Amino acid sequence: MLEFRNVSFSYEPGTPVLDNLSFHIRKGETVGLIGANGAGKSTIMKLMLGLLPAQGEILVDGMPVTKQNLSVIRQKIGFVLQDSDNQMFMPTVYEDMIFGPRNYGLTREEADARVERVLKELGLESLKHRHNHKISGGEKRMAAIATILAMEPEMIVMDEPSTALDPVNRRRVISTINSRKETKLIASHDLDMILDTCQRVILLNHGRIVADGEAETILRDRALLEANRMELPFCLQGWKGR
């Protein structure tokens, strides 16, 4: 579903954020992208959507990420941004949720059905007609996730999805992630969420992959995580592993 081939990127000349990065994600996988601040997680997500220019080659569902292919690629990928204020741009939650499906050619009835289904799935029926500027940060986070799910993309990309969520909504998001069959790439510092949702983890440090493998193995490796400025998930803090 996604492939990076020798991809490099710098915001400033001589200061690489990604350094000759190569990896692939198969259809149906749920992959956690972890690393300390500045490791390159958000940059990877922006590159795969063509929001930044890359050196190297990026393919989504076999198509290179080029200007000519962006409209098709962006229909395949739903991106939950790190800052929900940058994602919610319509007056109400309902208008935000229906915008994407309608823009992709669904009838009002079809789009409405999707909105209702996702709101029920996430327990957000009460937010449907709320104004975006009058809801809390956590509610806006949930609404942003709902907006992407209503588009039914082939791949869901989430940048820090648990930010600002209370325990109930955090658990609801984890349950939703686990119940869906789409390919999923989740970047987060919430390693407990990564452990609960991902079978595979890619660990980044300064734009390079230092580990790529089974989530349980990597997230239990205290020495590996600490060497890359991270800590064990909270649920494993008392574990006396390596």
C-alpha positions as CSV (number, residue, x, y, z in Angstrom):
1,M,0.0,0.0,0.0
2,L,2.9,2.4,0.8
3,E,6.5,2.3,-0.2
4,F,9.4,4.7,0.5
5,R,12.5,4.1,-1.7
6,N,15.6,6.0,-0.6
7,V,13.7,9.0,0.4
8,S,15.5,12.1,1.8
9,F,14.1,15.5,2.9
10,S,15.4,18.6,4.5
11,Y,13.6,21.7,5.6
12,E,17.0,23.6,5.6
13,P,20.0,22.8,3.3
14,G,22.5,20.6,5.1
15,T,20.1,19.5,7.8
16,P,18.4,16.3,6.8
17,V,15.1,15.4,8.5
18,L,14.9,12.1,6.6
19,D,18.1,10.4,5.4
20,N,17.8,7.8,2.6
21,L,14.7,6.2,4.2
22,S,13.3,3.0,2.7
23,F,10.4,0.9,4.0
24,H,7.1,-0.6,2.9
25,I,3.6,-1.2,4.4
26,R,1.4,-3.9,3.0
27,K,-2.4,-3.6,2.6
28,G,-4.2,-4.3,5.8
29,E,-1.3,-3.7,8.1
30,T,-1.5,-1.5,11.2
31,V,1.9,0.0,11.7
32,G,3.1,2.3,14.5
33,L,5.6,5.1,13.7
34,I,7.5,6.0,16.8
35,G,10.4,8.2,17.8
36,A,11.4,11.2,19.8
37,N,10.5,14.7,18.8
38,G,12.2,15.6,15.5
39,A,12.6,12.0,14.4
40,G,10.7,12.6,11.2
41,K,7.3,11.0,11.8
42,S,5.1,13.9,10.8
43,T,7.3,14.6,7.8
44,I,6.8,11.1,6.5
45,M,3.1,11.6,6.5
46,K,3.2,14.9,4.8
47,L,5.5,13.5,2.1
48,M,3.2,10.6,1.3
49,L,0.4,13.0,0.6
50,G,2.6,15.2,-1.6
51,L,2.4,18.1,0.9
52,L,6.2,18.4,0.8
53,P,8.7,17.6,-2.0
54,A,10.9,14.6,-1.5
55,Q,14.1,13.3,-3.0
56,G,13.7,9.6,-3.8
57,E,10.5,7.7,-4.7
58,I,7.3,7.3,-2.8
59,L,4.5,5.0,-4.0
60,V,0.9,4.7,-2.8
61,D,-0.9,1.6,-4.0
62,G,1.7,1.3,-6.7
63,M,1.4,4.9,-7.9
64,P,4.2,7.3,-7.5
65,V,3.5,10.4,-5.5
66,T,3.6,13.0,-8.2
67,K,1.6,16.1,-9.0
68,Q,-0.3,14.2,-11.7
69,N,-1.4,11.5,-9.2
70,L,-2.2,13.6,-6.1
71,S,-5.9,13.8,-6.6
72,V,-6.2,10.0,-6.8
73,I,-3.7,9.4,-4.0
74,R,-5.5,11.8,-1.6
75,Q,-8.7,9.9,-2.1
76,K,-7.0,6.7,-1.0
77,I,-5.5,8.2,2.1
78,G,-7.3,9.8,5.0
79,F,-5.0,11.9,7.1
80,V,-5.9,12.9,10.7
81,L,-3.7,15.9,11.4
82,Q,-1.8,16.5,14.6
83,D,-3.6,19.8,15.1
84,S,-7.4,19.4,14.7
85,D,-7.8,23.2,14.2
86,N,-6.0,22.8,10.8
87,Q,-8.4,20.1,9.8
88,M,-11.9,21.3,10.8
89,F,-12.7,24.2,8.6
90,M,-16.5,24.1,8.1
91,P,-18.9,25.8,10.6
92,T,-20.3,22.5,12.1
93,V,-19.1,18.9,12.7
94,Y,-21.8,17.6,10.3
95,E,-20.7,20.0,7.5
96,D,-17.1,18.9,7.9
97,M,-18.0,15.3,7.9
98,I,-20.2,15.5,4.8
99,F,-17.8,17.7,2.8
100,G,-15.4,14.9,1.8
101,P,-17.9,12.3,0.7
102,R,-20.0,14.9,-1.2
103,N,-16.8,16.2,-2.9
104,Y,-16.0,12.6,-4.0
105,G,-19.4,12.3,-5.8
106,L,-21.7,10.7,-3.2
107,T,-25.3,11.8,-3.1
108,R,-26.6,13.7,-0.1
109,E,-28.4,10.5,1.1
110,E,-25.3,8.3,0.7
111,A,-23.1,10.9,2.5
112,D,-25.7,11.3,5.3
113,A,-25.7,7.5,5.8
114,R,-21.9,7.5,6.2
115,V,-22.0,10.4,8.7
116,E,-24.7,8.7,10.8
117,R,-22.8,5.4,10.8
118,V,-19.5,6.9,11.9
119,L,-21.1,9.2,14.5
120,K,-22.7,6.1,16.1
121,E,-19.5,4.1,15.9
122,L,-17.6,6.8,17.8
123,G,-20.5,7.7,20.1
124,L,-20.5,11.3,18.8
125,E,-24.2,11.7,17.9
126,S,-24.5,14.7,20.2
127,L,-21.7,16.6,18.3
128,K,-23.4,16.3,14.9
129,H,-24.7,19.9,14.7
130,R,-22.3,21.5,17.2
131,H,-20.2,24.5,16.0
132,N,-16.5,23.6,15.7
133,H,-15.4,26.8,17.6
134,K,-17.7,25.9,20.5
135,I,-16.5,22.3,21.3
136,S,-13.5,21.3,23.4
137,G,-10.2,20.2,22.2
138,G,-10.9,16.6,22.9
139,E,-14.3,16.8,21.2
140,K,-12.7,18.4,18.2
141,R,-10.1,15.7,18.1
142,M,-12.9,13.0,17.9
143,A,-14.7,15.0,15.3
144,A,-11.6,15.2,13.2
145,I,-11.2,11.4,13.3
146,A,-14.9,11.0,12.4
147,T,-14.4,13.3,9.4
148,I,-11.7,11.0,8.0
149,L,-13.6,7.8,8.7
150,A,-16.6,9.2,6.9
151,M,-14.5,9.4,3.7
152,E,-13.8,5.6,3.9
153,P,-10.2,5.8,2.6
154,E,-8.2,2.7,1.8
155,M,-5.5,3.9,4.2
156,I,-5.9,5.8,7.4
157,V,-2.9,7.9,8.6
158,M,-3.1,9.3,12.1
159,D,-0.6,11.8,13.6
160,E,-0.9,11.7,17.5
161,P,-4.6,10.6,17.5
162,S,-4.9,10.4,21.3
163,T,-3.9,14.0,21.9
164,A,-6.4,15.8,24.2
165,L,-8.6,12.7,24.6
166,D,-10.1,11.7,27.9
167,P,-9.8,8.0,28.9
168,V,-13.2,7.1,27.6
169,N,-12.7,8.6,24.1
170,R,-9.1,7.3,24.0
171,R,-10.4,3.8,24.5
172,R,-13.1,4.3,22.0
173,V,-10.6,5.4,19.4
174,I,-8.4,2.3,20.1
175,S,-11.5,0.1,19.7
176,T,-12.4,1.8,16.4
177,I,-8.8,1.4,15.1
178,N,-8.8,-2.3,16.0
179,S,-12.2,-2.9,14.4
180,R,-11.4,-1.4,11.0
181,K,-9.7,-3.4,8.1
182,E,-8.1,-0.5,6.3
183,T,-4.3,-0.1,6.2
184,K,-3.3,2.1,9.1
185,L,-0.2,4.1,9.9
186,I,-0.2,5.7,13.4
187,A,2.4,8.1,14.6
188,S,2.3,8.7,18.3
189,H,4.3,9.2,21.5
190,D,1.4,7.3,23.3
191,L,3.2,4.0,23.2
192,D,0.4,2.3,25.2
193,M,-1.9,3.1,22.3
194,I,0.6,1.8,19.8
195,L,0.9,-1.4,21.8
196,D,-2.9,-1.8,21.9
197,T,-3.4,-1.2,18.1
198,C,-0.3,-2.0,16.1
199,Q,1.2,-5.4,15.2
200,R,4.4,-3.7,13.7
201,V,6.4,-0.7,14.8
202,I,9.0,1.4,12.9
203,L,11.3,3.3,15.3
204,L,12.9,6.4,13.9
205,N,15.9,8.5,15.1
206,H,17.1,11.5,13.2
207,G,15.4,10.5,10.0
208,R,16.7,6.9,10.0
209,I,15.0,3.6,10.8
210,V,16.8,2.0,13.8
211,A,14.2,-0.8,14.3
212,D,11.4,-2.3,12.3
213,G,9.5,-5.3,13.6
214,E,7.0,-6.8,15.9
215,A,5.4,-4.2,18.2
216,E,5.6,-6.4,21.3
217,T,9.3,-7.0,20.8
218,I,10.3,-3.4,20.1
219,L,8.1,-1.9,22.8
220,R,9.4,-4.2,25.5
221,D,13.1,-3.4,24.7
222,R,13.9,-0.9,27.4
223,A,17.5,-0.5,26.2
224,L,16.5,0.2,22.6
225,L,13.8,2.7,23.6
226,E,16.0,4.6,26.1
227,A,18.9,4.7,23.5
228,N,16.5,6.6,21.2
229,R,15.1,9.0,23.9
230,M,12.0,7.0,24.6
231,E,10.6,5.0,27.6
232,L,8.7,1.8,28.0
233,P,4.9,2.1,27.6
234,F,3.3,2.9,31.0
235,C,1.7,-0.5,31.2
236,L,5.2,-2.1,31.1
237,Q,6.9,0.4,33.4
238,G,7.2,-2.3,36.2
239,W,8.4,-4.9,33.8
240,K,12.0,-6.0,34.5
241,G,12.9,-6.7,30.9
242,R,16.1,-5.7,29.0
